[in-house]
Amino acid sequence: MLTALGLMSGTSADGVSVAVIRAGGRNVRLLAYRTFPYSRGMRERILRAGRGEARTAELSELHTDLGCLFAGAA
């Protein structure tokens, strides 16, 4: 049996989604699922970056902040 945790943030930039599954052979079972919503400010930063409006320093800071949010969600 394998237990795996998956993290993602979709194009809507609504939050970090987390799923934990257990897999063995042909069987896969969802153990847990939750979405951790982004704050309004974080969502605005993500969408700004997606539109190409963020400079290098802003992107670097956003990358670090998102990494911390993903780690916390995990």
MIDOSE-1310 file (N, C-alpha, C; in nm, 2 decimals, decimal comma, always signed):
residues 74
mlta	+0,08/-0,12/+0,00/+0,00/+0,00/+0,00/+0,09/+0,12/+0,00; +0,05/+0,22/-0,08/+0,11/+0,35/-0,09/+0,02/+0,46/-0,04; +0,07/+0,55/+0,04/-0,01/+0,67/+0,08/+0,06/+0,79/+0,01; -0,02/+0,87/-0,06/+0,03/+0,98/-0,13/-0,05/+1,11/-0,10
lglm	+0,02/+1,22/-0,10/-0,04/+1,35/-0,08/-0,02/+1,43/-0,20; -0,13/+1,49/-0,26/-0,12/+1,58/-0,37/-0,16/+1,72/-0,34; -0,09/+1,81/-0,40/-0,12/+1,95/-0,38/-0,14/+2,02/-0,51; -0,23/+2,11/-0,52/-0,25/+2,19/-0,65/-0,32/+2,32/-0,62
sgts	-0,30/+2,41/-0,71/-0,37/+2,54/-0,72/-0,41/+2,56/-0,86; -0,54/+2,57/-0,89/-0,59/+2,58/-1,02/-0,58/+2,72/-1,08; -0,62/+2,74/-1,20/-0,62/+2,87/-1,26/-0,71/+2,97/-1,20; -0,81/+2,93/-1,12/-0,90/+3,03/-1,06/-0,83/+3,09/-0,94
adgv	-0,72/+3,04/-0,90/-0,64/+3,10/-0,79/-0,73/+3,12/-0,66; -0,81/+3,02/-0,63/-0,90/+3,02/-0,52/-0,83/+2,97/-0,39; -0,73/+2,88/-0,40/-0,67/+2,83/-0,29/-0,58/+2,71/-0,32; -0,53/+2,65/-0,22/-0,45/+2,53/-0,23/-0,54/+2,41/-0,20
svav	-0,55/+2,31/-0,29/-0,63/+2,19/-0,27/-0,53/+2,08/-0,23; -0,57/+2,00/-0,13/-0,49/+1,89/-0,08/-0,57/+1,76/-0,09; -0,52/+1,65/-0,14/-0,58/+1,52/-0,13/-0,48/+1,42/-0,08; -0,53/+1,33/+0,00/-0,45/+1,22/+0,05/-0,52/+1,09/+0,00
irag	-0,44/+1,01/-0,06/-0,50/+0,88/-0,11/-0,42/+0,76/-0,06; -0,48/+0,65/-0,06/-0,41/+0,52/-0,04/-0,43/+0,43/-0,16; -0,32/+0,38/-0,22/-0,33/+0,30/-0,34/-0,25/+0,17/-0,32; -0,31/+0,07/-0,37/-0,25/-0,07/-0,37/-0,32/-0,15/-0,48
grnv	-0,23/-0,20/-0,57/-0,29/-0,28/-0,68/-0,38/-0,19/-0,77; -0,50/-0,24/-0,79/-0,60/-0,16/-0,87/-0,69/-0,07/-0,78; -0,66/-0,07/-0,65/-0,75/+0,00/-0,56/-0,69/+0,14/-0,52; -0,77/+0,24/-0,53/-0,73/+0,37/-0,48/-0,85/+0,42/-0,40
rlla	-0,81/+0,47/-0,28/-0,91/+0,52/-0,18/-0,87/+0,66/-0,14; -0,97/+0,75/-0,15/-0,95/+0,89/-0,10/-0,96/+0,89/+0,05; -0,86/+0,93/+0,12/-0,86/+0,94/+0,26/-0,90/+1,08/+0,31; -0,86/+1,18/+0,24/-0,89/+1,32/+0,29/-0,88/+1,41/+0,17
yrtf	-0,96/+1,52/+0,18/-0,95/+1,63/+0,08/-0,99/+1,76/+0,14; -0,92/+1,86/+0,11/-0,95/+1,99/+0,17/-0,89/+2,10/+0,08; -0,96/+2,22/+0,07/-0,91/+2,33/+0,01/-0,89/+2,44/+0,11; -0,77/+2,50/+0,11/-0,73/+2,61/+0,20/-0,74/+2,74/+0,11
pysr	-0,84/+2,82/+0,13/-0,86/+2,94/+0,05/-0,74/+3,04/+0,07; -0,71/+3,11/-0,05/-0,61/+3,22/-0,04/-0,68/+3,34/+0,02; -0,60/+3,42/+0,08/-0,65/+3,55/+0,12/-0,67/+3,64/+0,00; -0,75/+3,74/+0,01/-0,78/+3,83/-0,10/-0,65/+3,88/-0,16
gmre	-0,56/+3,93/-0,07/-0,43/+3,98/-0,12/-0,35/+3,88/-0,19; -0,34/+3,76/-0,15/-0,26/+3,65/-0,21/-0,32/+3,62/-0,35; -0,45/+3,61/-0,36/-0,52/+3,59/-0,48/-0,49/+3,70/-0,58; -0,49/+3,82/-0,54/-0,46/+3,94/-0,63/-0,32/+3,93/-0,68
rilr	-0,23/+3,89/-0,59/-0,08/+3,88/-0,63/-0,07/+3,77/-0,74; -0,14/+3,65/-0,72/-0,13/+3,54/-0,81/-0,18/+3,58/-0,95; -0,30/+3,65/-0,95/-0,36/+3,69/-1,07/-0,27/+3,79/-1,14; -0,22/+3,88/-1,07/-0,13/+3,99/-1,12/-0,01/+3,92/-1,19
agrg	+0,05/+3,82/-1,12/+0,16/+3,75/-1,18/+0,12/+3,68/-1,31; +0,00/+3,62/-1,31/-0,05/+3,55/-1,43/-0,07/+3,64/-1,55; -0,10/+3,76/-1,52/-0,12/+3,86/-1,63/+0,01/+3,92/-1,68; +0,12/+3,88/-1,62/+0,26/+3,93/-1,65/+0,29/+4,07/-1,60
eart	+0,22/+4,10/-1,49/+0,23/+4,24/-1,44/+0,33/+4,24/-1,32; +0,39/+4,13/-1,28/+0,48/+4,13/-1,16/+0,62/+4,13/-1,21; +0,71/+4,20/-1,14/+0,85/+4,21/-1,18/+0,92/+4,09/-1,11; +1,04/+4,07/-1,14/+1,12/+3,96/-1,09/+1,12/+3,95/-0,94
aels	+1,14/+4,06/-0,87/+1,15/+4,05/-0,72/+1,01/+4,01/-0,67; +0,90/+4,06/-0,73/+0,77/+4,02/-0,68/+0,74/+3,88/-0,71; +0,78/+3,83/-0,82/+0,77/+3,68/-0,85/+0,84/+3,60/-0,75; +0,96/+3,64/-0,72/+1,04/+3,56/-0,63/+0,98/+3,56/-0,49
elht	+0,93/+3,67/-0,44/+0,86/+3,67/-0,31/+0,73/+3,59/-0,32; +0,66/+3,60/-0,43/+0,53/+3,52/-0,44/+0,56/+3,37/-0,44; +0,67/+3,33/-0,51/+0,71/+3,19/-0,51/+0,74/+3,14/-0,37; +0,81/+3,22/-0,29/+0,84/+3,18/-0,15/+0,72/+3,17/-0,07
dlgc	+0,63/+3,27/-0,08/+0,51/+3,28/+0,00/+0,42/+3,16/-0,04; +0,40/+3,13/-0,17/+0,32/+3,01/-0,21/+0,38/+2,88/-0,15; +0,51/+2,87/-0,16/+0,58/+2,75/-0,10/+0,54/+2,73/+0,05; +0,54/+2,84/+0,12/+0,51/+2,83/+0,26/+0,36/+2,79/+0,28
lfag	+0,27/+2,85/+0,20/+0,13/+2,81/+0,20/+0,11/+2,66/+0,17; +0,18/+2,61/+0,06/+0,17/+2,47/+0,03/+0,22/+2,38/+0,14; +0,33/+2,42/+0,20/+0,39/+2,34/+0,31/+0,29/+2,34/+0,43; +0,23/+2,45/+0,46/+0,13/+2,45/+0,57/+0,01/+2,37/+0,54
aa	-0,03/+2,37/+0,41/-0,15/+2,29/+0,37/-0,12/+2,14/+0,38; +0,01/+2,10/+0,35/+0,05/+1,96/+0,36/+0,05/+1,92/+0,50
